[in-house]
């Protein structure tokens, strides 16, 4: 009976830790500043329009 509790704790705890890590990563994201966004867009355009 005790081993069942350990497995339940391990499975539920792992899911909880994974959910917390995903939530933390989402909260830490930031939006690009307008100048960073323009630079990113320019680089993407250059990447797809320049011949190889």
C-alpha positions as a Markdown table, in Angstrom:
| # | Residue | x | y | z |
|---|---|---|---|---|
| 1 | Unk | 0.0 | 0.0 | 0.0 |
| 2 | Unk | 2.8 | 2.4 | 0.8 |
| 3 | Unk | 4.4 | 1.9 | -2.6 |
| 4 | Unk | 1.2 | 3.1 | -4.3 |
| 5 | Unk | 1.4 | 6.3 | -2.4 |
| 6 | Unk | 5.0 | 6.8 | -3.4 |
| 7 | Unk | 4.1 | 6.4 | -7.1 |
| 8 | Unk | 1.1 | 8.7 | -6.8 |
| 9 | Unk | 3.3 | 11.3 | -5.2 |
| 10 | Unk | 6.0 | 10.9 | -7.9 |
| 11 | Unk | 3.5 | 11.1 | -10.8 |
| 12 | Unk | 1.5 | 14.0 | -9.3 |
| 13 | Unk | 4.6 | 15.8 | -8.1 |
| 14 | Unk | 6.2 | 15.5 | -11.5 |
| 15 | Unk | 3.2 | 16.9 | -13.3 |
| 16 | Unk | 3.0 | 19.8 | -10.8 |
| 17 | Unk | 6.7 | 20.6 | -11.2 |
| 18 | Unk | 6.4 | 20.5 | -15.0 |
| 19 | Unk | 3.3 | 22.8 | -14.9 |
| 20 | Unk | 5.2 | 25.2 | -12.6 |
| 21 | Unk | 8.2 | 25.3 | -14.9 |
| 22 | Unk | 6.0 | 26.0 | -18.0 |
| 23 | Unk | 4.1 | 28.8 | -16.1 |
| 24 | Unk | 7.4 | 30.3 | -14.9 |
| 25 | Unk | 8.7 | 30.3 | -18.5 |
| 26 | Unk | 5.6 | 32.0 | -19.8 |
| 27 | Unk | 5.7 | 34.6 | -17.1 |
| 28 | Unk | 9.3 | 35.5 | -17.9 |
| 29 | Unk | 8.8 | 36.2 | -21.6 |
| 30 | Unk | 8.8 | 39.8 | -22.6 |
| 31 | Unk | 7.6 | 41.6 | -25.7 |
| 32 | Unk | 10.2 | 43.0 | -28.1 |
| 33 | Unk | 10.7 | 46.7 | -28.1 |
| 34 | Unk | 9.7 | 48.4 | -31.3 |
| 35 | Unk | 13.3 | 48.8 | -32.5 |
| 36 | Unk | 14.0 | 45.2 | -31.7 |
| 37 | Unk | 10.9 | 44.1 | -33.7 |
| 38 | Unk | 11.9 | 46.2 | -36.7 |
| 39 | Unk | 15.4 | 44.7 | -36.6 |
| 40 | Unk | 14.0 | 41.2 | -36.4 |
| 41 | Unk | 11.6 | 41.9 | -39.3 |
| 42 | Unk | 14.4 | 43.3 | -41.4 |
| 43 | Unk | 16.6 | 40.3 | -40.8 |
| 44 | Unk | 13.7 | 37.9 | -41.6 |
| 45 | Unk | 13.1 | 39.8 | -44.9 |
| 46 | Unk | 16.8 | 39.7 | -45.7 |
| 47 | Unk | 16.9 | 36.0 | -44.9 |
| 48 | Unk | 14.1 | 35.1 | -47.3 |
| 49 | Unk | 14.8 | 37.6 | -50.1 |
| 50 | Unk | 18.6 | 37.3 | -50.6 |
| 51 | Unk | 19.7 | 34.7 | -53.2 |
| 52 | Unk | 21.9 | 31.9 | -51.9 |
